[in-house]
Amino acid sequence: MKLSIIPAPYQTEYLNGFTKADAETSFYEDANLPRDGFVIHIDGDIKIGASSQSGLFYANNTLEMIKFQCGQNLPNVHIRDIPKYTYRSFMIDSCRHFFNIRDIKKMIDYCAKMRFNVFHWHLTDDQGWRIQINSYPVLTDTGSVRKGSNFGEEQNDIPYGGFYTQEEIRDIVSYAHKNHMTVVPEIDMPGHTSALLASLPDLVCNKKQVEIKTEAGIFKDIICAGNDDNYDTLYDILDEVCSLFPDEYIHIGGDEAPKEQWKNCPCCQKKMKDENLSNEEELQGYFINRINSYLRSKAKKVITWNESLNGGNLCENITVQMWMDPKKRSKESKNKIINSDFFHMYADYPYEMTPLKKVYEYNTDINDNVIGTDIPIWTEYIPDLEKMEYMCFPRFIAAAQSAWSINKPSYNVFRTELSEIIPFFGFGNAAQKEKWDPVKITRLRKVIVHFGSISKNERIREFFLNKK
Ligand SMILES: [Zn+2]
């Protein structure tokens, strides 16, 4: 009998005979295994080896997966497994739509079974500020509620809000840790900040009143990078973020920040002159580097989206999350890379545009700087957990296998094994086989509709049309 194990093991050697599922199970320390790695040896009894608690956790999950498909008689087998990447992440956007603590825990449960070890939590954006900051209650009093929602078919003037209290955040962090996952909060800056700027108008270049956005898009109101007081405000906010999230990384956004306001702001222009910066992209590099220095002083490492590379002056100790054109951009960068190529890995795109096969077969190894991957679910069109599960599963499983498995089997093998094992992950009716890889004509039609009417991002449209 051949086992279906996802993520696929590094080495599997079948031995003769069978062992009862309730046979004696013992554990030993195997110092030769890397962190997260494990050995499962089934031959009369069951022996599990690991060098870390996470390795033990993954071994136990894998043993459960084996029992799930074999029932009472387990084939005798020796499995040795080690991960490809140390950083295996999924991202949830809690801003466009809010997901309560129960929903988040459910996603963590699913993803832990896939051996994701990082939960990237997108907590602030134009459409809502979702994290309680005690020194600035206005961020949630004002910033967490928008006037309505205008996303695709969802068009209404019903106030929409929600935020996580600090107690709830601590609860999620501790829940993630129990599942051997770290939590990376994302506090977006200098762009995607309408909810922040609506709450703290002093941070805007012209100090004008900004509205919390009700629709998707890229908005021109961004944090003034020339005003030194703004950095102190951001440091105060980040102090609380650091105390809530004890793990090593903080994500500070850095994507999609239009530069018109900086071009017209005397304060930003003076800062550029004082710091010898020749354009506004360099000013963004300066801004991100300055926040990075502060966070480094608090023993944190910083992640930013790839746009922060545009100025060419980004500090090399910042990790860059590549969502746009990763192959081209990574050539210019010495920074460590998390690969999130939107064309292959965005789980909010329709299956017609990003079928399971496309996620699975993507080669994430752009170069030696890649430390791992992150599969995001942006939630403009994801109003609830049911839709989220539908969009994520099984595409998250494909991404998990790519992040973990050094010996990744062919797509056909993956698909066959997935069909057998998918009930193990427990997400009920979300994973419907018919939708995984739609036929070409359906795909084409949907893609044209999606990019023709929904996206306002010209660069995405261009990029996509060029590829076709
Ligand atoms: Zn300014």
Residues whose N, C-alpha, C, O or C-beta is under 5 A from the ligand:
A	BS01	ZN	C205 C224 A225 G226 Q261 W262 C265 C267 C268
